[in-house]
């Protein structure tokens, strides 16, 4: 149950790559690559998986991932959504090359990229995220030396604001990486998403992943830091938050819509994960 290796194609031998993503949903599998990745979400929402972290993402999120960190973004399925758009920059830790990598002027950037091996989220600083997001969008239209200078300025600004950035994957997590395949975990994730509103058993997910229930349970816990039932519960609560935020469905309707067979179980787990009841959480959204 390992992540898929992804080869990032160089852009005309440039020192780094930048591209815009504009599609119905983010659909890259659970993967990793030796390059660092800076992602700004321009449009879309869903769940973000980084190492053993699972969190919701929304438009405006700004994430820096260090080299080799497995990850993927899974868009929510909603006919009312306009799509998923992002700007993504890939660069190696030594993209500056030569003595510049050891220069004292770049010590802060090197230290930040080291911490980014667990993933860094800058979204709590909305002003910084918005400004960097705009700069990244402009970066797609730049070329030559000016393009490189803008990236260095962006990394410098992120370094200055990195004290407020939250780490994503836990410090004790050891990523499972494989250069050949990660089909098992991707099949398991797809099955859970497709059946989230109904019953999901360990035996069924393990069968889809091509493993025995016991072996799958051990690997899943090692990779995600949680057992399957806890993962499913977190995912259902994440989906419930989206429903509470974007629909007029009642609390009980939302609970059953995301797969809870008991309203009391839904309320209990929601408060355990969010610190407030579903009703209080929805009320806080509207002040």
Long-range contacts (C-beta under 8 A, 24 or more apart in sequence): 1-176, 1-182, 1-184, 1-185, 1-188, 1-209, 1-211, 1-216, 1-219, 1-220, 1-223, 2-176, 2-177, 2-178, 2-181, 2-182, 2-184, 2-185, 3-30, 3-31, 3-32, 3-70, 3-175, 3-176, 3-177, 3-178, 3-182, 3-185, 4-29, 4-30, 4-31, 4-32, 4-178, 4-181, 4-182, 4-183, 4-186, 5-31, 5-32, 5-33, 5-177, 5-178, 5-179, 5-180, 6-31, 6-32, 6-33, 7-33, 8-33, 8-35, 8-90, 14-147, 15-91, 15-95, 15-96, 15-97, 15-148, 16-89, 16-90, 16-91, 16-92, 16-95, 16-148, 16-151, 17-89, 17-90, 17-91, 18-87, 18-88, 18-89, 18-90, 18-136, 18-139, 18-140, 18-147, 19-87, 19-88, 19-140, 20-85, 20-86, 20-87, 20-88, 20-137, 20-140, 21-84, 21-85, 21-86, 21-87, 21-88, 22-83, 22-84, 22-85, 23-83, 23-84, 23-85, 24-75, 24-83, 24-84, 25-75, 25-77, 25-83, 25-84, 26-72, 26-73, 26-74, 26-75, 26-84, 26-86, 27-75, 28-72, 28-73, 29-72, 29-182, 29-186, 30-70, 30-71, 30-72, 30-182, 30-185, 30-186, 30-189, 31-70, 31-71, 31-72, 31-182, 32-68, 32-69, 32-70, 32-71, 32-175, 32-177, 33-67, 33-68, 33-90, 34-67, 34-68, 34-92, 35-67, 35-90, 35-91, 35-92, 36-64, 36-65, 36-66, 36-67, 36-90, 36-91, 36-92, 36-93, 36-113, 36-116, 37-63, 37-64, 37-65, 37-71, 37-88, 37-89, 37-90, 38-62, 38-63, 38-64, 38-65, 38-88, 38-89, 38-91, 38-136, 38-154, 38-158, 39-63, 39-64, 39-65, 39-73, 39-86, 39-87, 39-88, 39-89, 40-86, 40-87, 40-129, 40-132, 40-133, 40-136, 40-137, 41-73, 41-85, 41-86, 42-85, 42-86, 42-87, 42-133, 42-137, 43-82, 43-83, 43-84, 43-85, 43-86, 44-75, 44-76, 44-81, 44-83, 44-84, 44-85, 44-86, 45-75, 45-76, 45-81, 45-242, 46-73, 46-74, 46-75, 46-76, 46-84, 47-73, 47-74, 47-76, 47-235, 47-238, 48-73, 48-74, 49-73, 49-74, 49-189, 50-119, 50-168, 50-169, 51-118, 51-119, 51-168, 51-169, 51-170, 51-173, 51-175, 52-169, 52-170, 52-173, 52-223, 52-224, 52-225, 52-226, 53-119, 53-168, 53-169, 53-170, 54-224, 54-231, 54-234, 54-235, 54-238, 55-121, 55-168, 56-238, 56-241, 56-242, 60-123, 60-126, 60-129, 60-130, 60-133, 61-121, 61-123, 61-129, 62-121, 62-122, 62-123, 62-128, 62-129, 62-132, 62-133, 63-119, 63-120, 63-121, 63-122, 63-123, 63-168, 64-112, 64-113, 64-116, 64-119, 64-120, 64-122, 64-158, 64-165, 65-116, 65-119, 65-120, 66-93, 66-113, 66-114, 66-115, 66-116, 66-117, 66-118, 66-119, 67-92, 67-93, 67-113, 67-117, 68-117, 68-175, 68-177, 69-116, 69-117, 69-118, 69-119, 69-169, 69-175, 70-175, 70-176, 70-177, 70-182, 71-119, 74-189, 74-193, 76-239, 76-242, 78-246, 80-246, 87-133, 87-136, 87-137, 87-139, 87-140, 89-136, 89-139, 89-151, 91-151, 108-156, 108-159, 108-160, 109-155, 109-156, 109-159, 111-159, 112-155, 112-158, 112-159, 112-162, 115-162, 115-167, 118-167, 118-168, 118-169, 118-170, 118-171, 118-173, 119-167, 119-168, 119-169, 120-162, 120-165, 120-166, 120-167, 120-168, 121-165, 121-166, 121-167, 121-168, 122-158, 122-161, 122-162, 122-164, 122-165, 124-164, 124-165, 124-166, 125-161, 125-164, 125-165, 128-157, 128-158, 128-161, 128-164, 131-157, 132-157, 132-158, 170-225, 173-225, 175-223, 176-219, 176-222, 176-223, 184-209, 184-210, 184-211, 185-209, 185-223, 188-216, 188-220, 192-231, 192-232, 192-235, 193-235, 196-232, 196-235, 196-236, 196-239, 196-258, 196-259, 197-257, 197-258, 197-259, 198-259, 200-232, 200-259, 202-228, 202-229, 232-259, 233-269, 233-273, 234-273, 236-260, 236-269, 237-269, 237-270, 237-273, 237-274, 240-266, 240-270, 240-278, 241-274, 241-281, 244-278, 244-281, 244-282, 244-285, 245-282, 245-285, 251-278, 251-279, 251-282, 254-278
